[in-house]
Amino acid sequence: MDANMVVSIEYCESWNYLPQATSLAAVIKSALGAEVQLLSSSGGCFEVVADGELVFSKNRVGRFPTDEEVLSALNG
């Protein structure tokens, strides 16, 4: 994927997942130069979507992603 991609990180506000979302957003911006949008949500959600495609879902996997696995998925 390229620097023109748009990545969104949907995070659970009530569980205070903002620090994880902010940290991951900074890593993505630094490594790929991609635009990253943070979207507050609820229900324990932490999902990473790139150009409309789900890259990682905490609800499906049961844990937070590592920076490396998200970058690997975004690099194709």
N, CA, C and O atoms as a Tinker XYZ file with bonds, in Angstrom:
   304  protein
     1  N      0.850000   -1.187000    0.000000    73     2
     2  CA     0.000000    0.000000    0.000000    64     1     3
     3  C      0.888000    1.240000    0.000000    63     2     4     5
     4  O      2.065000    1.171000    0.354000    81     3
     5  N      0.331000    2.346000   -0.390000    73     3     6
     6  CA     1.154000    3.546000   -0.526000    64     5     7
     7  C      0.774000    4.623000    0.471000    63     6     8     9
     8  O     -0.147000    4.466000    1.272000    81     7
     9  N      1.522000    5.739000    0.396000    73     7    10
    10  CA     1.318000    6.848000    1.326000    64     9    11
    11  C     -0.030000    7.531000    1.137000    63    10    12    13
    12  O     -0.449000    8.308000    1.994000    81    11
    13  N     -0.717000    7.255000    0.029000    73    11    14
    14  CA    -2.031000    7.860000   -0.205000    64    13    15
    15  C     -3.145000    7.091000    0.488000    63    14    16    17
    16  O     -4.300000    7.517000    0.460000    81    15
    17  N     -2.813000    5.967000    1.108000    73    15    18
    18  CA    -3.848000    5.185000    1.777000    64    17    19
    19  C     -4.367000    5.936000    2.993000    63    18    20    21
    20  O     -3.664000    6.740000    3.605000    81    19
    21  N     -5.604000    5.651000    3.317000    73    19    22
    22  CA    -6.220000    6.217000    4.513000    64    21    23
    23  C     -6.455000    5.069000    5.488000    63    22    24    25
    24  O     -7.117000    4.082000    5.165000    81    23
    25  N     -5.899000    5.220000    6.683000    73    23    26
    26  CA    -6.025000    4.199000    7.709000    64    25    27
    27  C     -6.886000    4.769000    8.823000    63    26    28    29
    28  O     -6.702000    5.915000    9.232000    81    27
    29  N     -7.825000    3.972000    9.312000    73    27    30
    30  CA    -8.598000    4.392000   10.475000    64    29    31
    31  C     -8.404000    3.374000   11.588000    63    30    32    33
    32  O     -8.316000    2.168000   11.354000    81    31
    33  N     -8.340000    3.892000   12.793000    73    31    34
    34  CA    -8.246000    3.053000   13.974000    64    33    35
    35  C     -9.465000    3.367000   14.822000    63    34    36    37
    36  O     -9.597000    4.466000   15.360000    81    35
    37  N    -10.346000    2.397000   14.933000    73    35    38
    38  CA   -11.548000    2.544000   15.754000    64    37    39
    39  C    -11.228000    1.950000   17.118000    63    38    40    41
    40  O    -10.858000    0.781000   17.222000    81    39
    41  N    -11.370000    2.755000   18.156000    73    39    42
    42  CA   -10.965000    2.317000   19.491000    64    41    43
    43  C    -12.093000    2.547000   20.494000    63    42    44    45
    44  O    -12.916000    3.446000   20.318000    81    43
    45  N    -12.125000    1.734000   21.542000    73    43    46
    46  CA   -13.145000    1.848000   22.575000    64    45    47
    47  C    -12.783000    2.980000   23.533000    63    46    48    49
    48  O    -11.760000    2.942000   24.216000    81    47
    49  N    -13.644000    3.977000   23.559000    73    47    50
    50  CA   -13.415000    5.129000   24.430000    64    49    51
    51  C    -13.676000    4.765000   25.896000    63    50    52    53
    52  O    -12.947000    5.212000   26.781000    81    51
    53  N    -14.701000    3.964000   26.156000    73    51    54
    54  CA   -15.049000    3.651000   27.542000    64    53    55
    55  C    -13.988000    2.783000   28.228000    63    54    56    57
    56  O    -13.842000    2.842000   29.449000    81    55
    57  N    -13.246000    1.979000   27.456000    73    55    58
    58  CA   -12.156000    1.177000   28.018000    64    57    59
    59  C    -10.817000    1.901000   27.911000    63    58    60    61
    60  O     -9.774000    1.331000   28.234000    81    59
    61  N    -10.842000    3.151000   27.460000    73    59    62
    62  CA    -9.642000    3.993000   27.331000    64    61    63
    63  C     -8.552000    3.346000   26.475000    63    62    64    65
    64  O     -7.405000    3.218000   26.902000    81    63
    65  N     -8.928000    2.943000   25.266000    73    63    66
    66  CA    -7.961000    2.400000   24.322000    64    65    67
    67  C     -7.291000    3.507000   23.503000    63    66    68    69
    68  O     -6.525000    3.218000   22.583000    81    67
    69  N     -7.571000    4.758000   23.826000    73    67    70
    70  CA    -6.970000    5.873000   23.096000    64    69    71
    71  C     -5.442000    5.843000   23.113000    63    70    72    73
    72  O     -4.837000    6.082000   22.068000    81    71
    73  N     -4.783000    5.561000   24.243000    73    71    74
    74  CA    -3.309000    5.529000   24.209000    64    73    75
    75  C     -2.756000    4.509000   23.201000    63    74    76    77
    76  O     -1.782000    4.803000   22.508000    81    75
    77  N     -3.362000    3.317000   23.110000    73    75    78
    78  CA    -2.914000    2.324000   22.137000    64    77    79
    79  C     -3.160000    2.811000   20.720000    63    78    80    81
    80  O     -2.321000    2.624000   19.839000    81    79
    81  N     -4.314000    3.438000   20.499000    73    79    82
    82  CA    -4.648000    3.947000   19.166000    64    81    83
    83  C     -3.703000    5.065000   18.748000    63    82    84    85
    84  O     -3.246000    5.102000   17.606000    81    83
    85  N     -3.413000    5.969000   19.662000    73    83    86
    86  CA    -2.517000    7.087000   19.372000    64    85    87
    87  C     -1.108000    6.590000   19.063000    63    86    88    89
    88  O     -0.463000    7.065000   18.128000    81    87
    89  N     -0.641000    5.641000   19.848000    73    87    90
    90  CA     0.693000    5.082000   19.643000    64    89    91
    91  C      0.793000    4.386000   18.288000    63    90    92    93
    92  O      1.754000    4.602000   17.549000    81    91
    93  N     -0.193000    3.555000   17.961000    73    91    94
    94  CA    -0.184000    2.853000   16.677000    64    93    95
    95  C     -0.288000    3.839000   15.517000    63    94    96    97
    96  O      0.368000    3.654000   14.492000    81    95
    97  N     -1.095000    4.874000   15.662000    73    95    98
    98  CA    -1.231000    5.884000   14.614000    64    97    99
    99  C      0.113000    6.556000   14.345000    63    98   100   101
   100  O      0.467000    6.789000   13.190000    81    99
   101  N      0.857000    6.866000   15.393000    73    99   102
   102  CA     2.164000    7.508000   15.237000    64   101   103
   103  C      3.141000    6.586000   14.512000    63   102   104   105
   104  O      3.917000    7.042000   13.672000    81   103
   105  N      3.106000    5.303000   14.827000    73   103   106
   106  CA     3.981000    4.331000   14.166000    64   105   107
   107  C      3.642000    4.246000   12.675000    63   106   108   109
   108  O      4.538000    4.236000   11.832000    81   107
   109  N      2.352000    4.184000   12.357000    73   107   110
   110  CA     1.919000    4.087000   10.953000    64   109   111
   111  C      2.320000    5.339000   10.188000    63   110   112   113
   112  O      2.845000    5.246000    9.079000    81   111
   113  N      2.079000    6.503000   10.765000    73   111   114
   114  CA     2.447000    7.760000   10.095000    64   113   115
   115  C      3.941000    7.827000    9.842000    63   114   116   117
   116  O      4.378000    8.202000    8.754000    81   115
   117  N      4.725000    7.464000   10.850000    73   115   118
   118  CA     6.177000    7.524000   10.740000    64   117   119
   119  C      6.718000    6.532000    9.718000    63   118   120   121
   120  O      7.572000    6.884000    8.903000    81   119
   121  N      6.230000    5.304000    9.755000    73   119   122
   122  CA     6.751000    4.250000    8.885000    64   121   123
   123  C      6.253000    4.348000    7.448000    63   122   124   125
   124  O      7.001000    4.070000    6.511000    81   123
   125  N      4.996000    4.741000    7.272000    73   123   126
   126  CA     4.383000    4.695000    5.943000    64   125   127
   127  C      3.959000    6.042000    5.389000    63   126   128   129
   128  O      3.670000    6.157000    4.198000    81   127
   129  N      3.917000    7.057000    6.230000    73   127   130
   130  CA     3.470000    8.370000    5.784000    64   129   131
   131  C      1.982000    8.424000    5.477000    63   130   132   133
   132  O      1.514000    9.342000    4.804000    81   131
   133  N      1.242000    7.444000    5.969000    73   131   134
   134  CA    -0.187000    7.373000    5.682000    64   133   135
   135  C     -0.984000    8.304000    6.592000    63   134   136   137
   136  O     -0.570000    8.598000    7.713000    81   135
   137  N     -2.110000    8.753000    6.105000    73   135   138
   138  CA    -3.049000    9.520000    6.921000    64   137   139
   139  C     -3.770000    8.534000    7.834000    63   138   140   141
   140  O     -4.259000    7.500000    7.378000    81   139
   141  N     -3.834000    8.859000    9.134000    73   139   142
   142  CA    -4.490000    7.977000   10.085000    64   141   143
   143  C     -5.588000    8.737000   10.813000    63   142   144   145
   144  O     -5.357000    9.813000   11.363000    81   143
   145  N     -6.784000    8.163000   10.809000    73   143   146
   146  CA    -7.925000    8.752000   11.499000    64   145   147
   147  C     -8.235000    7.923000   12.733000    63   146   148   149
   148  O     -8.267000    6.694000   12.673000    81   147
   149  N     -8.465000    8.603000   13.858000    73   147   150
   150  CA    -8.861000    7.915000   15.083000    64   149   151
   151  C    -10.362000    8.091000   15.265000    63   150   152   153
   152  O    -10.873000    9.210000   15.231000    81   151
   153  N    -11.064000    6.978000   15.460000    73   151   154
   154  CA   -12.517000    6.991000   15.589000    64   153   155
   155  C    -12.915000    6.377000   16.923000    63   154   156   157
   156  O    -12.696000    5.188000   17.155000    81   155
   157  N    -13.498000    7.186000   17.799000    73   155   158
   158  CA   -13.910000    6.646000   19.092000    64   157   159
   159  C    -15.161000    5.794000   18.924000    63   158   160   161
   160  O    -16.039000    6.094000   18.115000    81   159
   161  N    -15.214000    4.721000   19.713000    73   159   162
   162  CA   -16.309000    3.770000   19.640000    64   161   163
   163  C    -16.542000    3.215000   21.036000    63   162   164   165
   164  O    -16.163000    3.832000   22.031000    81   163
   165  N    -17.169000    2.046000   21.102000    73   163   166
   166  CA   -17.430000    1.414000   22.399000    64   165   167
   167  C    -17.381000   -0.094000   22.233000    63   166   168   169
   168  O    -17.067000   -0.590000   21.151000    81   167
   169  N    -17.687000   -0.824000   23.288000    73   167   170
   170  CA   -17.782000   -2.270000   23.208000    64   169   171
   171  C    -16.468000   -3.014000   23.163000    63   170   172   173
   172  O    -16.421000   -4.159000   22.714000    81   171
   173  N    -15.387000   -2.380000   23.625000    73   171   174
   174  CA   -14.095000   -3.045000   23.619000    64   173   175
   175  C    -13.452000   -3.140000   22.252000    63   174   176   177
   176  O    -12.523000   -3.922000   22.047000    81   175
   177  N    -13.937000   -2.358000   21.334000    73   175   178
   178  CA   -13.487000   -2.382000   19.944000    64   177   179
   179  C    -12.079000   -1.794000   19.775000    63   178   180   181
   180  O    -11.746000   -0.781000   20.390000    81   179
   181  N    -11.266000   -2.430000   18.947000    73   179   182
   182  CA    -9.994000   -1.863000   18.477000    64   181   183
   183  C     -9.760000   -2.471000   17.107000    63   182   184   185
   184  O     -9.278000   -3.597000   16.982000    81   183
   185  N    -10.113000   -1.697000   16.069000    73   183   186
   186  CA   -10.037000   -2.196000   14.705000    64   185   187
   187  C     -9.235000   -1.258000   13.833000    63   186   188   189
   188  O     -9.345000   -0.037000   13.938000    81   187
   189  N     -8.431000   -1.845000   12.973000    73   187   190
   190  CA    -7.618000   -1.089000   12.038000    64   189   191
   191  C     -8.138000   -1.385000   10.638000    63   190   192   193
   192  O     -8.229000   -2.541000   10.226000    81   191
   193  N     -8.478000   -0.321000    9.913000    73   191   194
   194  CA    -9.007000   -0.441000    8.554000    64   193   195
   195  C     -8.168000    0.427000    7.630000    63   194   196   197
   196  O     -7.884000    1.583000    7.944000    81   195
   197  N     -7.771000   -0.130000    6.490000    73   195   198
   198  CA    -6.998000    0.623000    5.494000    64   197   199
   199  C     -7.763000    0.636000    4.185000    63   198   200   201
   200  O     -8.064000   -0.413000    3.615000    81   199
   201  N     -8.071000    1.829000    3.717000    73   199   202
   202  CA    -8.813000    1.997000    2.463000    64   201   203
   203  C    -10.042000    1.103000    2.409000    63   202   204   205
   204  O    -10.339000    0.501000    1.377000    81   203
   205  N    -10.760000    1.020000    3.536000    73   203   206
   206  CA   -12.000000    0.260000    3.597000    64   205   207
   207  C    -11.839000   -1.226000    3.874000    63   206   208   209
   208  O    -12.836000   -1.940000    3.987000    81   207
   209  N    -10.603000   -1.708000    3.986000    73   207   210
   210  CA   -10.350000   -3.136000    4.215000    64   209   211
   211  C     -9.896000   -3.366000    5.655000    63   210   212   213
   212  O     -8.952000   -2.731000    6.122000    81   211
   213  N    -10.570000   -4.274000    6.351000    73   211   214
   214  CA   -10.214000   -4.590000    7.728000    64   213   215
   215  C     -8.839000   -5.246000    7.766000    63   214   216   217
   216  O     -8.601000   -6.260000    7.109000    81   215
   217  N     -7.940000   -4.653000    8.546000    73   215   218
   218  CA    -6.577000   -5.149000    8.672000    64   217   219
   219  C     -6.394000   -5.913000    9.982000    63   218   220   221
   220  O     -5.669000   -6.906000   10.032000    81   219
   221  N     -7.053000   -5.445000   11.040000    73   219   222
   222  CA    -6.943000   -6.096000   12.345000    64   221   223
   223  C     -8.195000   -5.818000   13.152000    63   222   224   225
   224  O     -8.730000   -4.710000   13.121000    81   223
   225  N     -8.664000   -6.829000   13.878000    73   223   226
   226  CA    -9.817000   -6.670000   14.760000    64   225   227
   227  C     -9.522000   -7.329000   16.106000    63   226   228   229
   228  O     -9.361000   -8.546000   16.184000    81   227
   229  N     -9.454000   -6.526000   17.158000    73   227   230
   230  CA    -9.244000   -7.046000   18.509000    64   229   231
   231  C    -10.403000   -7.957000   18.906000    63   230   232   233
   232  O    -10.194000   -8.963000   19.584000    81   231
   233  N    -11.603000   -7.620000   18.497000    73   231   234
   234  CA   -12.765000   -8.435000   18.850000    64   233   235
   235  C    -12.678000   -9.838000   18.247000    63   234   236   237
   236  O    -13.165000  -10.798000   18.845000    81   235
   237  N    -12.072000   -9.964000   17.084000    73   235   238
   238  CA   -11.930000  -11.277000   16.442000    64   237   239
   239  C    -10.768000  -12.074000   17.025000    63   238   240   241
   240  O    -10.875000  -13.285000   17.218000    81   239
   241  N     -9.657000  -11.391000   17.307000    73   239   242
   242  CA    -8.428000  -12.060000   17.718000    64   241   243
   243  C     -8.310000  -12.167000   19.238000    63   242   244   245
   244  O     -7.679000  -13.092000   19.750000    81   243
   245  N     -8.915000  -11.225000   19.959000    73   243   246
   246  CA    -8.891000  -11.270000   21.413000    64   245   247
   247  C     -7.703000  -10.595000   22.062000    63   246   248   249
   248  O     -7.428000  -10.809000   23.242000    81   247
   249  N     -6.995000   -9.776000   21.291000    73   247   250
   250  CA    -5.834000   -9.056000   21.827000    64   249   251
   251  C     -5.557000   -7.836000   20.959000    63   250   252   253
   252  O     -6.118000   -7.681000   19.874000    81   251
   253  N     -4.676000   -6.973000   21.463000    73   251   254
   254  CA    -4.246000   -5.828000   20.669000    64   253   255
   255  C     -3.210000   -6.287000   19.641000    63   254   256   257
   256  O     -2.521000   -7.284000   19.859000    81   255
   257  N     -3.099000   -5.568000   18.529000    73   255   258
   258  CA    -2.088000   -5.931000   17.533000    64   257   259
   259  C     -0.708000   -5.437000   17.955000    63   258   260   261
   260  O     -0.583000   -4.501000   18.744000    81   259
   261  N      0.317000   -6.076000   17.420000    73   259   262
   262  CA     1.660000   -5.519000   17.550000    64   261   263
   263  C      1.832000   -4.511000   16.415000    63   262   264   265
   264  O      1.173000   -4.604000   15.379000    81   263
   265  N      2.716000   -3.560000   16.625000    73   263   266
   266  CA     3.009000   -2.588000   15.566000    64   265   267
   267  C      3.476000   -3.309000   14.305000    63   266   268   269
   268  O      3.074000   -2.964000   13.193000    81   267
   269  N      4.326000   -4.312000   14.491000    73   267   270
   270  CA     4.915000   -5.031000   13.358000    64   269   271
   271  C      3.861000   -5.748000   12.519000    63   270   272   273
   272  O      3.934000   -5.727000   11.290000    81   271
   273  N      2.877000   -6.385000   13.170000    73   271   274
   274  CA     1.886000   -7.109000   12.376000    64   273   275
   275  C      0.977000   -6.157000   11.611000    63   274   276   277
   276  O      0.539000   -6.485000   10.509000    81   275
   277  N      0.682000   -4.990000   12.166000    73   275   278
   278  CA    -0.123000   -4.010000   11.434000    64   277   279
   279  C      0.683000   -3.454000   10.262000    63   278   280   281
   280  O      0.160000   -3.354000    9.153000    81   279
   281  N      1.939000   -3.093000   10.486000    73   279   282
   282  CA     2.764000   -2.577000    9.396000    64   281   283
   283  C      2.932000   -3.622000    8.292000    63   282   284   285
   284  O      2.904000   -3.286000    7.108000    81   283
   285  N      3.104000   -4.866000    8.674000    73   283   286
   286  CA     3.232000   -5.940000    7.686000    64   285   287
   287  C      1.959000   -6.070000    6.860000    63   286   288   289
   288  O      2.028000   -6.223000    5.641000    81   287
   289  N      0.809000   -6.014000    7.502000    73   287   290
   290  CA    -0.474000   -6.102000    6.786000    64   289   291
   291  C     -0.668000   -4.901000    5.872000    63   290   292   293
   292  O     -1.198000   -5.044000    4.770000    81   291
   293  N     -0.249000   -3.729000    6.311000    73   291   294
   294  CA    -0.418000   -2.526000    5.497000    64   293   295
   295  C      0.543000   -2.504000    4.313000    63   294   296   297
   296  O      0.243000   -1.904000    3.281000    81   295
   297  N      1.674000   -3.143000    4.454000    73   295   298
   298  CA     2.649000   -3.208000    3.362000    64   297   299
   299  C      2.286000   -4.261000    2.327000    63   298   300   301
   300  O      2.929000   -4.370000    1.284000    81   299
   301  N      1.247000   -5.036000    2.627000    73   299   302
   302  CA     0.743000   -6.008000    1.679000    64   301   303
   303  C      1.500000   -7.289000    1.746000    63   302   304
   304  O      1.198000   -8.224000    1.005000    81   303
